[in-house]
Structure formats: structure tokens, C-alpha cells
Amino acid sequence: MSCQPIQRRILAALLICAIGLAVEGAAFSGELDADASEQTQADIERAQQLHDSGNRYWILKTVGSIALLTFWIGSGLSARLRDSLLRRTGQGLRVVIIYWLLFVGLCSFFWLVYAFFAGHLRLHAFGLSKQSFGRWLSQAGKEIALLAIVGASVIWIPYWLHRKYRRTWWLLTGIGLAALVVITTLVTPIWIDPLFFDFVQLEDRELEEKLLRIAARCGIEADRIYQINVSADSRAVNAYVNGIFGTARIVIWDTTLRGLRHDQIEFIMAHEMGHYVLGHVYTAVMWACLAAVVATGLAVAICSQIIKKLGKRLKIRGTDDVAAMPLFMLIALLMWLVSTPITLMVSRHTEHEADVFGLEVTQDNAVAESTFLRMRKINLSVARHGWFYKLFRSTHPSSGERLAFVRSYRPWEKDQPLRFGKYIDP
């Protein structure tokens, strides 16, 4: 199979994205907007530079991943690796596991180089990171080891199912992926996250009491708020909710505790509690499970057609051939790319709902406004997202959109019902 047509398409896509970035960058005026009461002109320029560099690195990562997988398949490297393993180890599922480990090991080199420039050096250059190189390398090594070990423990299952259930193996694989989504969401807060961060009970007891009272008003039975100490690594501020059932956690970074006032933190945590109360995590897991099954069936159908037409040229014998693994990954990557705009649109909607919830809990527009302004300054965020960022990268509404909302939403002042009032005790 000639890789030239694919390479031309990749270059064309890169050119289109580059033009889009140029248009997006030109659309930003660079002037101090009316919202930026805490930002100087230098802050705005640095935020835009960070934003634009993030777009460029996103394109590099995406196009580079497509090119790497295309080369792996089209050059025959995948088939040669399979043949070499079969000669040395013989038939069996151990070939699949060894192939996976070698594949992860080889690809990890490229990922490390990318992550070093796009993450470590870039964030240091903009003053958002304090992480040492040794600490960064240790964390990256843990991620690679986790991917290799967890992948090796499950990657053989689809091949085993293919041999046992030739007609329904794809459906069983999709159901297995859905189960993996649930299990991962369940164990991440208690097993995976602690590998990278130390979780402690919120050290500020006065603040914790305030937050627990808010949780009680929202119907959340909690006896602690978790704090992770990231200030040795990062200057950014953040809080989040993850986990399901008994492992659900509401977590705040220690940088947030240092960078924001108590009333601002209360608004942020009310926002995070909104995700929990409104069932956003459960909804995301449900849709991810459904997508896993549908995407598996679609990927198998596409892969089968490609192998039917180009299998001899690619030296791939069928969907149960371990040499087809990178082809499945390439198809999955392209499907993810196509679905990303929809996924991000849903994410922004849930974040907006959490903003509504947080504001209805605190009912303090001035505090909400000051919170978003402060977070914009600390995290070097831009006021408005261009079309490219919104389409492929934006998980949250822009700070400009959020500010416009919190300034105008005041139903309690007009004796109007709250949108989520049924979840909130007075």
C-alpha cells in the first residue's frame, strides 16, 4: 500500500488547520478588554501566546499520531514485528501481549519527546509549572508503565473472543470496553490518582466546615473535602469531581486554596458539587459505555473492509491478526477526531449547568465574577475562544461567556424559580 495519498491528505489537513489558526490569531485584538480588571496588557498577550501554542501542539500531536500509525501499518513494520514474534515465541496469545508491550515501548519515545516540549518546557516558559525534570520524568514513566501493564492485562481478550465467538466477538469486546470504562471511573480516585498525587483531608478546617454545610444543603452526604498538594509542580488553580458510587470525590488543589478567597472557593466547590448532584459523571459514563459498543462495531466493520481490499499489500491476514492492532488504533483515532466537536459541546453544556448550580447555591454574582477573573489571570486563559479551539479543544465555556452569564443571571432578585432549586435547601 502506498502511503503517499494518505501523507498528502495529512499535509492538506495540517495546512487547513494552520490557516485556521492564523485566522483565529488575527481575530484576537490583543487589547485590554473591559472584563480584564486583574489582567495587564502583558497578561493578555501571554495568555494568547499560550493559547496559540496549545493549538499548534494539538495539531502536531494529532497529525503526528495519525502519521506514526499510518507509517507503522503502511511500511509493513507491523507485519514484520508479528512475523518475528511468531518465529521466536510460536502461536498463542502471548504474541499479542508481547506485541503490545513492544508497541507501547516504541511509541512512548515519541510521546515523551512531545510531552517534554508541549507540556514540561512550554508550561515552564509561561510560568505555570515549577515541576523539576526528574519529577516530570517520574510522572511520565508512571503513566507509560500504567498503560503498558493495564493494556497487557486486557489486550489479549478480544483475540481470545475472536477465536471462541467468531460472529459476536466484536459485540462482546464492546461490552468489555464498556465494563472497563465503569471500572476505570470507579477505581481512578482510590487507586490510580494516588499513584501521582498525595490526597489529604482539607487542612483549612474553617473552610472545610463551610464547604460541608454547602454540601449538606445540596443533599450530599460527605464528611470531608479532599485536598491535593500540587504547588511543588504547578501554579495553576483547579478543583474537580470524579469517581462513581462509593468512590466519588470532590477535590481541590492547594494552589486554589492559596490563590483564591474563601468566598471564591465556595463558589468553585458549589460548581463541582453541581456536577455530582446533577449526575454529570454518571451520564458521561453511560454515554461512554454506549459509545464503546457502537464504536467497536463500527471500527471492526471499517477494519474488515480495509483488510479485504488492502490486506495482501499490507500483509495483514484478518481482524484477528495482531498486525492489525495499529490499524484499529488508527481507525479509533479518526473516529475520536470526528466525534470530538460533539463531545466537547456536551462538555461545555454540563459545565454551564454546573455554573448555574453554583451561582444558585451562593447567589453572589460579584463573587462569581471575581472568581472567573482571578482564575483567568492565574491560569493565563483567554477571554474568547476561536473557532478551532472551540471545535477541537474547549471543554468549558470561555471566561468571557461565563462572565456574561454570572453578571446577568439573578432569578432570586426577581422572585423567579431557580433552575435547580429542587436540589438546593435554603
C-alpha positions as CSV (number, residue, x, y, z in Angstrom):
1,M,0.0,0.0,0.0
2,S,1.4,3.4,-0.9
3,C,1.4,5.9,1.9
4,Q,1.7,8.9,-0.4
5,P,-2.1,9.6,-0.8
6,I,-2.5,9.4,3.0
7,Q,0.5,11.6,3.6
8,R,-0.9,14.2,1.1
9,R,-4.2,14.2,3.0
10,I,-2.3,14.7,6.3
11,L,-0.4,17.6,4.9
12,A,-3.6,19.1,3.5
13,A,-5.3,18.8,6.8
14,L,-2.3,20.4,8.5
15,L,-2.3,23.3,6.0
16,I,-6.1,23.9,6.6
17,C,-5.6,23.9,10.4
18,A,-2.6,26.3,10.1
19,I,-4.7,28.7,8.1
20,G,-7.5,28.4,10.6
21,L,-5.0,29.2,13.4
22,A,-3.8,32.2,11.6
23,V,-7.3,33.5,11.1
24,E,-8.1,32.8,14.8
25,G,-5.0,34.6,16.0
26,A,-5.7,37.6,13.7
27,A,-9.2,37.8,15.2
28,F,-7.8,38.5,18.6
29,S,-7.4,42.2,19.0
30,G,-4.8,42.0,21.8
31,E,-6.4,45.0,23.5
32,L,-7.2,45.1,27.2
33,D,-10.9,44.2,27.3
34,A,-13.5,45.6,29.7
35,D,-13.5,42.3,31.7
36,A,-9.8,42.1,32.4
37,S,-9.8,44.1,35.6
38,E,-7.0,41.9,37.0
39,Q,-5.1,41.5,33.8
40,T,-2.5,43.8,32.3
41,Q,-1.7,44.0,28.6
42,A,1.2,41.7,29.1
43,D,-1.0,39.2,30.8
44,I,-3.4,39.2,27.8
45,E,-0.5,38.8,25.3
46,R,1.0,35.9,27.3
47,A,-2.4,34.2,27.6
48,Q,-2.9,34.5,23.8
49,Q,0.6,33.1,23.2
50,L,-0.1,30.1,25.5
51,H,-3.5,29.6,23.8
52,D,-2.0,29.6,20.3
53,S,0.9,27.4,21.2
54,G,-1.5,24.9,22.6
55,N,-3.4,24.8,19.3
56,R,-0.2,24.2,17.4
57,Y,0.9,21.4,19.7
58,W,-2.5,19.8,19.5
59,I,-2.2,19.7,15.7
60,L,1.3,18.3,15.9
61,K,0.1,15.6,18.3
62,T,-2.9,14.7,16.3
63,V,-1.3,14.7,12.9
64,G,1.8,13.1,14.3
65,S,-0.2,10.2,15.8
66,I,-2.0,9.6,12.5
67,A,1.3,9.7,10.6
68,L,3.0,7.4,13.0
69,L,0.2,4.8,12.9
70,T,0.0,5.1,9.1
71,F,3.7,4.5,8.8
72,W,3.6,1.6,11.2
73,I,0.9,-0.1,9.0
74,G,1.9,1.0,5.5
75,S,5.6,0.3,5.8
76,G,5.0,-3.3,6.8
77,L,6.7,-2.8,10.1
78,S,3.6,-4.2,11.9
79,A,3.6,-7.3,9.8
80,R,7.4,-7.8,10.2
81,L,7.1,-7.5,14.0
82,R,4.3,-10.1,14.0
83,D,6.4,-12.5,11.9
84,S,9.4,-12.0,14.2
85,L,7.4,-12.7,17.3
86,L,5.7,-15.8,15.8
87,R,9.2,-17.2,14.9
88,R,10.5,-16.6,18.4
89,T,7.5,-17.4,20.6
90,G,5.2,-19.5,18.4
91,Q,1.4,-19.2,18.2
92,G,-0.6,-18.1,21.2
93,L,-2.0,-15.1,23.0
94,R,1.4,-14.3,24.4
95,V,2.3,-12.9,20.9
96,V,-0.5,-10.3,21.4
97,I,0.9,-9.3,24.8
98,I,4.5,-9.0,23.7
99,Y,3.5,-7.1,20.6
100,W,1.5,-4.7,22.8
101,L,4.5,-4.1,25.1
102,L,6.9,-3.5,22.3
103,F,4.4,-1.2,20.5
104,V,3.9,0.9,23.7
105,G,7.7,1.0,24.3
106,L,8.5,2.2,20.8
107,C,5.7,4.8,20.7
108,S,6.5,6.0,24.2
109,F,9.7,7.5,22.9
110,F,7.8,9.8,20.5
111,W,5.2,10.6,23.2
112,L,7.9,11.5,25.7
113,V,9.6,13.9,23.3
114,Y,6.3,15.6,22.5
115,A,5.2,15.8,26.2
116,F,8.5,17.3,27.2
117,F,8.2,20.2,24.7
118,A,4.4,20.6,24.7
119,G,4.0,20.2,28.5
120,H,7.1,20.5,30.6
121,L,9.1,23.2,28.7
122,R,6.0,25.1,27.5
123,L,4.4,25.4,30.9
124,H,7.7,26.5,32.4
125,A,8.1,29.1,29.8
126,F,4.8,30.6,30.7
127,G,5.3,30.4,34.4
128,L,2.6,27.8,35.1
129,S,4.9,25.0,36.2
130,K,7.5,24.6,38.8
131,Q,8.0,20.9,38.3
132,S,11.6,19.6,38.1
133,F,12.7,17.5,35.2
134,G,13.2,14.5,37.4
135,R,9.7,14.8,38.8
136,W,8.2,15.2,35.3
137,L,10.1,12.1,34.1
138,S,8.9,10.1,37.1
139,Q,5.3,11.0,36.5
140,A,5.6,10.3,32.7
141,G,7.2,7.0,33.5
142,K,4.3,6.0,35.8
143,E,1.8,6.9,33.0
144,I,3.7,4.7,30.5
145,A,4.0,1.8,32.9
146,L,0.3,2.0,33.9
147,L,-0.7,2.0,30.2
148,A,1.6,-0.9,29.4
149,I,0.5,-3.1,32.4
150,V,-3.2,-2.4,32.2
151,G,-3.1,-2.8,28.4
152,A,-1.2,-6.1,28.6
153,S,-3.8,-7.4,31.1
154,V,-6.7,-6.9,28.8
155,I,-5.4,-6.6,25.2
156,W,-5.5,-10.3,24.6
157,I,-9.2,-10.6,25.4
158,P,-10.6,-9.5,22.0
159,Y,-8.3,-12.0,20.3
160,W,-9.4,-14.8,22.5
161,L,-13.1,-13.8,22.0
162,H,-12.5,-13.8,18.2
163,R,-11.4,-17.4,18.4
164,K,-14.3,-18.5,20.6
165,Y,-17.1,-16.4,19.2
166,R,-16.4,-15.5,15.6
167,R,-19.8,-13.9,15.0
168,T,-20.3,-11.9,18.2
169,W,-16.8,-11.3,19.3
170,W,-17.0,-7.6,18.4
171,L,-20.1,-7.1,20.5
172,L,-18.6,-8.9,23.4
173,T,-15.4,-6.8,23.0
174,G,-17.5,-3.6,23.0
175,I,-19.3,-4.7,26.2
176,G,-15.9,-5.5,27.7
177,L,-14.7,-2.0,26.8
178,A,-17.9,-0.5,28.4
179,A,-17.1,-2.5,31.6
180,L,-13.6,-1.2,31.5
181,V,-14.9,2.4,31.4
182,V,-17.0,1.7,34.5
183,I,-14.2,0.0,36.3
184,T,-11.7,2.8,35.5
185,T,-14.1,5.5,36.6
186,L,-14.7,3.6,39.8
187,V,-11.1,2.9,40.8
188,T,-9.4,6.1,39.5
189,P,-10.0,8.1,42.6
190,I,-8.8,5.4,45.0
191,W,-6.1,3.5,43.1
192,I,-4.8,5.5,40.1
193,D,-4.8,9.1,41.3
194,P,-2.9,8.3,44.5
195,L,-0.1,7.0,42.3
196,F,0.5,10.6,41.1
197,F,-0.7,12.8,44.0
198,D,-1.0,12.7,47.8
199,F,-4.6,13.2,48.9
200,V,-5.2,14.6,52.4
201,Q,-8.2,16.0,54.2
202,L,-8.7,19.7,53.6
203,E,-6.2,21.4,56.0
204,D,-8.2,24.6,56.5
205,R,-10.8,23.3,58.9
206,E,-12.8,26.6,58.9
207,L,-13.2,26.4,55.1
208,E,-14.0,22.7,55.3
209,E,-16.9,23.4,57.6
210,K,-18.3,26.0,55.2
211,L,-18.0,23.6,52.3
212,L,-19.5,20.7,54.2
213,R,-22.5,23.0,55.1
214,I,-22.9,23.7,51.3
215,A,-22.7,20.0,50.6
216,A,-25.4,19.3,53.1
217,R,-27.6,22.0,51.5
218,C,-27.1,20.2,48.2
219,G,-28.1,16.8,49.7
220,I,-24.5,15.4,49.6
221,E,-23.6,13.2,52.5
222,A,-19.9,14.0,52.9
223,D,-17.6,14.1,55.9
224,R,-14.5,15.5,54.2
225,I,-13.3,17.5,51.2
226,Y,-10.1,16.3,49.7
227,Q,-7.0,18.4,49.0
228,I,-4.1,17.5,46.8
229,N,-0.8,19.4,47.1
230,V,0.4,20.3,43.6
231,S,2.1,23.6,44.5
232,A,5.5,21.9,44.1
233,D,4.7,21.2,40.5
234,S,2.1,23.8,39.3
235,R,1.0,27.4,39.8
236,A,-2.4,26.8,38.1
237,V,-5.6,26.6,40.2
238,N,-8.2,23.8,39.8
239,A,-10.9,21.7,41.5
240,Y,-12.8,18.7,40.2
241,V,-15.1,15.8,41.0
242,N,-14.6,12.2,39.8
243,G,-15.5,8.7,40.7
244,I,-18.9,7.0,41.0
245,F,-20.8,5.2,43.7
246,G,-18.8,5.0,46.9
247,T,-15.5,6.3,45.3
248,A,-16.9,9.7,44.3
249,R,-14.6,12.6,45.5
250,I,-14.7,16.3,45.4
251,V,-11.1,17.5,45.2
252,I,-9.4,20.9,45.4
253,W,-5.8,21.8,44.6
254,D,-3.7,23.6,47.3
255,T,-2.9,26.2,44.7
256,T,-6.6,27.1,44.6
257,L,-6.6,27.5,48.4
258,R,-3.6,29.9,48.2
259,G,-4.8,31.8,45.2
260,L,-8.4,32.5,45.9
261,R,-10.5,33.8,48.8
262,H,-12.8,31.7,50.9
263,D,-16.0,33.0,49.2
264,Q,-14.5,32.4,45.8
265,I,-13.6,28.8,46.7
266,E,-17.1,28.3,48.0
267,F,-18.5,29.2,44.5
268,I,-16.0,26.9,42.8
269,M,-16.9,24.0,45.1
270,A,-20.6,24.7,44.7
271,H,-19.9,24.3,40.9
272,E,-18.2,21.0,41.5
273,M,-21.0,19.8,43.7
274,G,-23.3,20.7,40.9
275,H,-21.6,18.1,38.7
276,Y,-22.2,15.5,41.5
277,V,-25.8,16.4,42.2
278,L,-26.8,16.7,38.6
279,G,-25.3,13.3,37.8
280,H,-22.9,14.5,35.2
281,V,-20.3,11.8,35.9
282,Y,-22.9,9.0,35.7
283,T,-24.3,10.5,32.5
284,A,-20.8,10.7,31.0
285,V,-20.1,7.1,31.9
286,M,-23.4,5.9,30.5
287,W,-22.7,7.6,27.1
288,A,-19.1,6.4,27.1
289,C,-20.3,2.8,27.6
290,L,-22.8,3.1,24.7
291,A,-20.1,4.7,22.5
292,A,-17.7,1.9,23.3
293,V,-20.1,-0.7,22.0
294,V,-21.1,1.3,18.9
295,A,-17.5,2.4,18.1
296,T,-16.2,-1.1,18.4
297,G,-18.7,-2.4,15.9
298,L,-18.0,0.4,13.5
299,A,-14.2,0.1,13.8
300,V,-14.4,-3.7,13.2
301,A,-16.6,-3.1,10.1
302,I,-14.2,-0.5,8.7
303,C,-11.1,-2.5,9.5
304,S,-12.6,-5.6,7.8
305,Q,-13.3,-3.6,4.6
306,I,-9.7,-2.2,4.6
307,I,-8.2,-5.7,5.1
308,K,-10.5,-7.1,2.4
309,K,-9.2,-4.6,-0.1
310,L,-5.6,-4.0,1.0
311,G,-4.8,-6.9,3.3
312,K,-2.4,-8.6,0.9
313,R,-0.5,-5.4,0.3
314,L,-0.3,-4.6,4.0
315,K,0.4,-8.3,4.9
316,I,-2.5,-8.3,7.4
317,R,-4.4,-11.5,7.4
318,G,-7.6,-10.5,9.2
319,T,-9.1,-8.7,12.1
320,D,-7.7,-11.4,14.4
321,D,-4.2,-10.7,13.2
322,V,-2.1,-8.9,15.8
323,A,-0.5,-6.9,13.0
324,A,-3.9,-5.2,12.6
325,M,-3.7,-3.7,16.1
326,P,-2.3,-0.3,14.8
327,L,-5.0,-0.2,12.1
328,F,-7.7,-0.5,14.8
329,M,-5.9,2.3,16.7
330,L,-5.8,4.5,13.6
331,I,-9.5,4.0,12.9
332,A,-10.3,4.7,16.6
333,L,-8.2,7.9,16.5
334,L,-10.0,9.1,13.4
335,M,-13.4,8.3,14.9
336,W,-12.4,10.2,18.1
337,L,-11.4,13.1,15.9
338,V,-14.7,13.2,14.1
339,S,-16.7,12.9,17.4
340,T,-14.7,15.4,19.3
341,P,-16.8,18.5,18.4
342,I,-19.9,16.8,19.7
343,T,-18.3,15.5,22.8
344,L,-16.9,19.0,23.6
345,M,-20.2,20.6,23.0
346,V,-21.8,18.3,25.6
347,S,-18.9,19.0,28.0
348,R,-19.5,22.8,27.7
349,H,-23.2,22.3,28.3
350,T,-22.6,20.3,31.5
351,E,-20.0,22.9,32.7
352,H,-22.6,25.7,32.1
353,E,-25.2,23.7,34.1
354,A,-22.6,23.5,37.0
355,D,-22.1,27.2,36.7
356,V,-25.9,27.7,37.1
357,F,-26.0,25.4,40.0
358,G,-23.0,27.1,41.8
359,L,-24.5,30.5,41.3
360,E,-27.9,29.4,42.6
361,V,-26.3,27.9,45.7
362,T,-24.2,31.0,46.5
363,Q,-26.4,33.7,45.0
364,D,-23.5,36.1,44.9
365,N,-22.9,37.4,41.4
366,A,-20.0,39.6,42.4
367,V,-18.1,36.7,43.9
368,A,-18.7,34.5,40.9
369,E,-17.5,37.3,38.6
370,S,-14.3,37.9,40.7
371,T,-13.6,34.2,40.7
372,F,-13.6,33.8,36.9
373,L,-11.5,37.0,36.6
374,R,-9.0,35.7,39.1
375,M,-8.8,32.2,37.6
376,R,-8.3,33.8,34.1
377,K,-5.3,35.7,35.4
378,I,-3.7,32.8,37.3
379,N,-4.3,30.2,34.6
380,L,-3.4,32.5,31.7
381,S,-6.8,32.0,30.0
382,V,-8.0,34.0,27.0
383,A,-11.3,35.8,27.2
384,R,-12.8,34.3,24.0
385,H,-12.2,31.0,22.2
386,G,-11.6,31.0,18.4
387,W,-13.5,28.5,16.2
388,F,-10.6,26.0,16.1
389,Y,-10.2,25.8,19.9
390,K,-14.0,25.6,20.4
391,L,-14.3,22.8,17.8
392,F,-11.5,20.6,19.0
393,R,-10.2,21.6,22.4
394,S,-12.7,23.6,24.5
395,T,-14.2,21.6,27.4
396,H,-15.5,24.7,29.2
397,P,-17.2,27.9,28.0
398,S,-14.8,30.7,27.6
399,S,-14.3,33.0,30.6
400,G,-16.0,35.8,28.6
401,E,-19.1,33.7,28.2
402,R,-19.1,32.7,31.8
403,L,-18.7,36.3,33.0
404,A,-21.6,37.4,30.8
405,F,-23.7,34.7,32.4
406,V,-22.9,35.3,36.0
407,R,-23.4,39.1,35.6
408,S,-26.9,38.6,34.2
409,Y,-28.4,35.6,35.9
410,R,-30.3,36.8,39.0
411,P,-33.7,34.9,39.3
412,W,-33.7,35.2,43.1
413,E,-33.9,39.0,42.8
414,K,-37.0,38.8,40.5
415,D,-38.8,36.2,42.6
416,Q,-38.4,33.7,39.7
417,P,-37.9,29.9,40.4
418,L,-34.4,28.6,40.4
419,R,-33.5,26.2,37.6
420,F,-32.1,23.7,40.0
421,G,-33.9,24.8,43.1
422,K,-35.3,21.4,43.8
423,Y,-31.8,20.2,44.6
424,I,-30.8,23.0,47.0
425,D,-32.1,23.6,50.5
426,P,-32.4,27.3,51.5
